[in-house]
Amino acid sequence: MAKLFDLTKNIFLPSRHVAKPYKYYHFLNTLSRDRLDQILLCSEEEHIFSLVPEPAGQSVLFFNDAHHRHVLKKLHSFSEALLCYVFKGPDGRPEPAKEDSLWYHIKGDLSALALKKESFDLVICPFVLNTQSVDAGLIHRISAVIKKGGRLVLALRHMQLEHMLYNQNPSQTGAPHNSFASYYKQLKEDRLFVEDIIEGGVSKQLKPLFVTQEGSDHYYEYKDTPLTLLIRAVKLVK
């Protein structure tokens, strides 16, 4: 009987296994900020030119937080009337050196755009790393500098990705601060009407970024998962 008691005691010893937080089992949450930013930027660059109309002869405004030099170079080959509006992104990274630039540029802030109203035919906002700054006020300020009949190309972090990164706990009932409907509403209030939308998902081009140093391949697990939301809108004023 004593032996049976000892055996039972050993079986029901407290487990020394430490439960890992829920986020640990989510691949995207194990990524460093730089790696996640790289994935978002690659998705943005892969799709943004699908929405950019032919800019030849047009005045173009491009917002840059110093992460988009490759996109700028490609855009510059289409249009020489290009103004780069340099602002500090979420990481406070300094702006590109003036002597290295092939385009005109000014330094500014998103909270107050130092630009003349109705000056640009095309405004490109690659904001996948700055989505939290996109609100009704910013859209209103950007709309003010677009000419009548001009276009806005806006790239954002997809709200489904926000769910996966920040609200993936099964008990969480919250939602991202913005949705498709809220973006439509904000744009429409400033006479910007959506022409086209692209959802940038996890594509084959991004596959190398979904392989860990240990060799674990998460590409097929996340294939086609939305990462970025790209919108093209036209400014129509009576």
VENBEL-V157039 format. One record per pair of residues at least 12 apart in sequence whose ideal C-beta (glycine too) atoms are under 10 Angstrom apart, sorted by the first residue. I is the first residue (numbers start at 1). GAP is how many residues later the second one is. D is the distance in whole Angstrom. If there is no record, write none. Layout:
[[I;GAP;D] [I;GAP;D]]
This chain:
[[21;148;9] [22;146;7] [22;147;6] [22;148;8] [22;149;9] [22;150;10] [23;142;9] [23;143;10] [23;145;7] [23;146;8] [25;143;10] [26;138;7] [26;139;8] [26;142;6] [26;143;10] [27;137;10] [27;183;7] [27;185;8] [27;189;8] [27;191;5] [27;194;7] [27;195;7] [28;133;8] [28;136;6] [28;137;6] [28;140;9] [28;182;9] [28;190;9] [28;194;8] [28;197;9] [28;199;9] [29;135;8] [29;136;7] [29;137;9] [29;139;8] [30;182;8] [30;188;9] [31;134;10] [31;178;9] [31;179;9] [31;181;9] [31;187;10] [33;57;9] [33;58;8] [33;96;10] [34;57;9] [35;174;7] [35;175;10] [35;177;10] [36;93;10] [36;121;10] [36;125;9] [36;129;8] [36;173;9] [36;191;10] [37;30;8] [37;52;9] [37;53;9] [37;54;8] [37;91;8] [37;92;6] [38;29;10] [38;168;9] [38;171;6] [39;89;10] [39;122;10] [39;163;8] [39;167;6] [39;170;5] [39;171;8] [39;183;10] [39;188;7] [39;189;9] [40;27;9] [40;86;10] [40;88;4] [40;89;6] [40;91;9] [40;115;9] [40;116;10] [40;117;6] [40;118;9] [40;121;8] [40;160;9] [40;166;10] [40;187;6] [40;188;6] [41;26;6] [41;27;8] [41;29;9] [41;30;9] [41;85;8] [41;87;7] [41;88;7] [41;114;10] [41;187;9] [42;86;10] [42;158;9] [42;161;9] [42;163;7] [42;164;6] [42;166;10] [42;167;7] [42;185;9] [42;186;9] [43;85;7] [43;112;9] [43;114;9] [43;115;9] [43;118;10] [43;156;10] [43;157;4] [43;158;8] [43;159;8] [43;160;8] [43;162;9] [43;163;7] [43;166;10] [43;183;9] [43;184;4] [43;185;5] [43;187;9] [44;23;9] [44;24;8] [44;27;8] [44;82;6] [44;83;9] [44;84;5] [44;85;9] [44;111;5] [44;112;9] [44;113;9] [44;156;7] [44;183;9] [44;184;5] [44;185;10] [44;186;7] [45;22;10] [45;23;8] [45;25;7] [45;26;6] [45;29;9] [45;81;8] [45;83;10] [45;110;9] [45;155;9] [45;160;10] [45;183;10] [46;152;10] [46;154;6] [46;155;10] [46;157;7] [46;159;6] [46;160;8] [46;181;10] [46;182;9] [46;184;10] [47;108;8] [47;151;5] [47;152;9] [47;153;5] [47;154;9] [47;156;9] [47;180;10] [47;181;7] [47;182;10] [47;183;5] [48;20;9] [48;23;7] [48;26;10] [48;27;9] [48;76;7] [48;77;10] [48;78;6] [48;80;9] [48;105;7] [48;106;10] [48;107;6] [48;150;9] [48;152;9] [48;180;9] [48;182;6] [48;184;10] [49;22;8] [49;25;7] [49;26;8] [49;29;9] [49;75;10] [49;104;9] [50;103;10] [50;146;8] [50;148;6] [50;150;10] [50;180;8] [50;182;9] [51;73;9] [51;100;9] [51;101;10] [51;102;5] [51;103;9] [51;104;9] [51;144;8] [51;145;6] [51;146;9] [51;147;6] [51;179;6] [51;180;8] [51;181;4] [51;182;10] [52;19;10] [52;22;9] [52;23;7] [52;26;8] [52;27;10] [52;70;7] [52;72;7] [52;99;9] [52;101;6] [52;178;10] [52;180;8] [53;68;9] [53;69;7] [53;97;10] [53;98;6] [53;100;8] [53;142;9] [53;179;8] [53;181;9] [54;24;7] [54;25;9] [54;68;10] [55;20;7] [55;21;10] [55;22;10] [55;23;5] [55;24;4] [55;25;10] [55;26;8] [55;27;8] [55;66;8] [55;67;6] [55;69;9] [55;96;10] [56;22;6] [56;23;6] [56;24;9] [56;25;9] [57;21;10] [57;22;8] [57;23;9] [57;24;8] [57;64;8] [58;20;9] [58;21;6] [58;23;7] [58;24;9] [58;62;8] [58;63;4] [58;64;5] [58;89;9] [58;92;8] [58;93;9] [59;20;8] [59;22;5] [59;23;8] [59;24;8] [59;60;7] [59;61;5] [59;62;5] [59;63;7] [59;64;10] [59;88;8] [59;91;9] [60;15;7] [60;16;9] [60;18;8] [60;19;5] [60;20;9] [60;21;6] [60;22;5] [60;23;7] [60;24;9] [60;43;9] [60;60;7] [60;61;7] [60;62;5] [60;63;8] [60;64;7] [60;90;10] [61;20;10] [61;21;8] [61;22;5] [61;23;8] [61;24;6] [61;52;9] [61;54;7] [61;58;8] [61;59;4] [61;60;9] [61;61;7] [61;62;5] [61;63;7] [61;64;9] [61;81;9] [61;84;7] [61;85;8] [61;89;10] [61;91;10] [62;13;6] [62;14;9] [62;17;10] [62;20;6] [62;21;7] [62;22;5] [62;23;7] [62;24;10] [62;41;8] [62;43;9] [62;58;10] [62;60;9] [62;61;8] [62;62;5] [62;63;8] [62;64;8] [62;91;10] [63;21;8] [63;22;5] [63;23;8] [63;24;7] [63;26;10] [63;45;9] [63;47;8] [63;50;9] [63;60;8] [63;61;7] [63;62;5] [63;63;7] [63;64;7] [63;67;8] [63;79;8] [63;91;10] [63;92;10] [64;20;5] [64;21;7] [64;22;5] [64;23;8] [64;25;9] [64;31;8] [64;32;7] [64;37;10] [64;39;10] [64;41;8] [64;60;9] [64;61;10] [64;62;8] [65;20;10] [65;21;8] [65;22;6] [65;23;7] [65;24;3] [65;25;8] [65;26;8] [65;27;9] [65;28;7] [65;30;8] [65;45;9] [65;61;8] [65;62;9] [65;64;6] [65;65;6] [65;68;10] [66;20;7] [66;21;9] [66;22;8] [66;23;7] [66;25;9] [66;26;10] [66;27;5] [66;28;7] [66;29;6] [66;30;6] [67;22;7] [67;24;9] [67;26;7] [67;29;10] [67;59;8] [67;61;9] [67;62;6] [67;63;10] [68;16;9] [68;21;10] [68;28;10] [68;56;9] [68;58;5] [68;60;10] [68;61;10] [68;87;10] [69;15;10] [69;27;6] [69;31;9] [69;32;9] [69;33;10] [71;53;8] [71;55;7] [71;84;10] [72;12;6] [72;24;9] [72;29;8] [72;30;8] [72;31;7] [72;33;9] [72;52;10] [72;54;10] [73;29;7] [73;30;9] [75;28;8] [75;47;10] [75;49;7] [76;25;9] [76;26;5] [76;27;5] [77;25;9] [79;24;9] [79;42;9] [79;43;8] [80;22;9] [80;23;8] [80;24;9] [81;22;9] [81;23;9] [81;39;9] [81;40;9] [81;41;10] [82;20;9] [82;21;5] [82;22;7] [82;23;9] [82;40;9] [82;42;10] [83;20;7] [83;21;5] [83;22;7] [83;23;7] [83;32;8] [83;36;9] [83;37;8] [83;40;10] [84;12;8] [84;17;7] [84;18;10] [84;19;5] [84;20;7] [84;21;4] [84;22;8] [84;23;10] [85;20;7] [85;21;6] [85;22;8] [85;23;6] [85;24;10] [85;25;9] [85;28;7] [85;29;9] [85;30;7] [85;38;9] [85;39;10] [85;40;10] [85;57;10] [85;60;9] [86;12;10] [86;15;9] [86;19;5] [86;20;7] [86;21;5] [86;22;7] [87;19;10] [87;20;7] [87;21;6] [87;22;6] [87;23;6] [87;24;9] [87;26;9] [87;43;8] [87;46;9] [88;19;9] [88;20;10] [88;21;8] [88;22;9] [88;42;10] [89;21;10] [89;38;9] [89;40;6] [89;41;6] [89;44;9] [90;39;6] [90;40;6] [90;41;10] [90;42;8] [90;43;8] [91;38;8] [93;36;10] [95;12;6] [110;15;10] [110;17;9] [110;20;8] [110;23;6] [110;24;9] [110;25;10] [110;27;9] [110;28;6] [110;31;8] [110;32;9] [111;22;9] [111;26;8] [111;27;8] [111;30;8] [112;29;8] [113;25;9] [113;28;5] [113;29;7] [113;31;8] [113;32;6] [115;26;9] [115;27;9] [115;29;8] [115;30;5] [116;28;9] [116;29;7] [117;26;10] [117;27;5] [117;28;6] [117;29;9] [117;30;9] [118;25;10] [118;26;7] [118;27;7] [118;28;7] [118;29;5] [118;30;7] [118;32;8] [118;117;9] [118;119;9] [119;25;9] [119;26;5] [119;27;8] [119;28;7] [119;31;9] [120;22;10] [120;25;6] [120;26;6] [120;27;6] [120;30;6] [120;31;9] [120;32;9] [121;25;8] [121;26;6] [121;28;8] [121;29;5] [121;30;7] [121;114;10] [122;24;8] [122;25;9] [122;28;6] [122;29;5] [122;30;8] [122;31;7] [122;110;10] [123;19;6] [123;20;9] [123;22;7] [123;23;5] [123;24;10] [123;27;7] [123;28;7] [123;29;5] [123;30;7] [123;31;9] [123;110;10] [123;112;9] [124;27;9] [124;28;8] [124;29;5] [124;30;8] [124;31;8] [124;108;10] [125;13;9] [125;14;9] [125;17;7] [125;27;7] [125;28;7] [125;29;5] [125;30;7] [125;31;9] [125;106;9] [126;27;8] [126;28;9] [126;29;5] [126;30;9] [126;102;10] [126;104;9] [127;27;7] [127;28;6] [127;29;6] [127;30;8] [127;101;10] [128;27;5] [128;28;6] [128;29;5] [128;30;9] [128;33;10] [128;72;9] [128;99;8] [128;100;5] [128;101;9] [128;102;9] [129;26;10] [129;28;8] [130;25;10] [130;26;9] [130;27;9] [131;23;10] [131;24;9] [131;25;5] [131;26;4] [131;27;9] [131;28;9] [131;30;10] [131;31;8] [131;45;9] [131;46;9] [131;47;8] [131;97;9] [131;98;9] [132;24;10] [132;25;9] [132;30;10] [132;45;8] [132;46;9] [134;20;8] [134;22;6] [134;23;9] [134;43;10] [134;44;7] [134;49;8] [134;52;8] [135;42;9] [135;43;8] [135;47;10] [135;51;8] [136;46;9] [136;49;9] [136;50;5] [136;51;10] [136;53;7] [136;54;8] [137;49;9] [138;48;9] [139;13;9] [139;15;8] [139;44;8] [139;47;5] [139;48;6] [139;50;8] [139;51;6] [139;53;7] [139;94;10] [140;46;8] [140;49;8] [140;50;5] [140;52;10] [141;49;9] [142;12;8] [142;45;10] [142;48;8] [142;50;9] [143;43;9] [143;44;8] [143;46;9] [143;47;4] [143;48;7] [143;49;6] [143;90;9] [143;92;7] [143;94;10] [144;46;8] [144;91;10] [146;44;9] [146;45;9] [146;46;8] [146;87;9] [146;88;9] [146;89;5] [146;91;10] [147;88;7] [147;90;10] [148;43;9] [148;86;10] [148;87;6] [148;88;8] [148;89;5] [148;90;10] [149;85;7] [149;86;7] [149;87;7] [149;88;8] [150;42;10] [150;83;10] [150;84;7] [150;85;5] [150;86;10] [151;41;9] [151;44;8] [151;81;6] [151;82;7] [151;83;5] [151;84;7] [152;35;8] [152;38;9] [152;40;6] [152;42;10] [152;43;10] [152;79;8] [152;80;7] [152;81;5] [152;82;8] [152;83;7] [153;42;10] [153;43;9] [153;77;7] [153;78;7] [153;79;5] [153;80;8] [154;29;8] [154;33;8] [154;38;9] [154;40;10] [154;75;8] [154;76;7] [154;77;5] [154;78;8] [154;79;7] [155;43;9] [155;45;8] [155;73;6] [155;74;7] [155;75;5] [155;76;8] [156;22;8] [156;27;8] [156;72;7] [156;73;5] [156;74;8] [156;75;7] [157;19;9] [157;21;10] [157;69;10] [157;70;8] [157;71;6] [157;72;7] [158;18;9] [158;41;7] [158;42;7] [158;43;9] [158;67;9] [158;68;4] [158;69;6] [158;70;6] [158;71;5] [158;72;10] [159;16;8] [159;17;4] [159;18;9] [159;19;6] [159;20;6] [159;21;7] [159;23;9] [159;24;9] [159;67;8] [159;70;7] [160;16;8] [160;39;9] [160;41;10] [160;65;7] [160;66;5] [160;67;9] [160;69;9] [161;15;9] [161;39;10] [161;40;10] [161;41;10] [161;64;7] [161;65;6] [161;66;5] [161;67;8] [161;68;9] [162;13;9] [162;14;4] [162;15;8] [162;16;9] [163;12;8] [163;13;6] [163;63;10] [164;58;9] [164;61;8] [164;62;9] [164;63;10] [178;51;10] [180;14;10] [180;17;8] [180;49;8] [180;51;9] [183;14;10] [183;46;8] [183;48;7] [183;50;10] [184;13;10] [184;47;9] [184;49;9] [187;44;8] [187;46;5] [187;48;10] [188;45;9] [190;43;9] [190;45;8] [190;47;10] [191;42;9] [191;43;9] [191;44;6] [191;45;6] [191;46;5] [191;47;9] [192;39;9] [192;40;10] [192;41;4] [192;42;7] [192;43;6] [192;44;8] [193;40;6] [193;41;6] [193;42;8] [193;43;6] [194;37;6] [194;38;7] [194;39;5] [194;40;8] [195;36;9] [195;37;5] [195;38;6] [195;39;5] [196;34;8] [196;35;8] [196;36;5] [196;37;9] [196;38;10] [197;32;7] [197;33;7] [197;34;6] [197;35;8] [197;36;10] [198;30;8] [198;31;8] [198;32;4] [198;33;8] [198;34;9] [199;25;9] [199;26;10] [199;27;5] [199;28;8] [199;29;7] [199;30;6] [199;31;8] [200;26;7] [200;27;5] [200;28;4] [200;29;7] [200;30;6] [201;21;9] [201;22;8] [201;23;4] [201;24;6] [201;25;5] [201;26;6] [201;27;8] [202;16;9] [202;17;7] [202;18;9] [202;19;9] [202;20;5] [202;21;5] [202;22;6] [202;23;5] [202;24;8] [202;25;6] [203;16;10] [203;20;8] [203;21;8] [203;24;9] [204;15;8] [204;19;8] [206;13;8] [206;16;9] [206;17;9] [206;21;8] [207;12;4] [207;13;9] [207;15;10] [207;16;9] [210;12;6] [210;13;9] [210;15;10]]
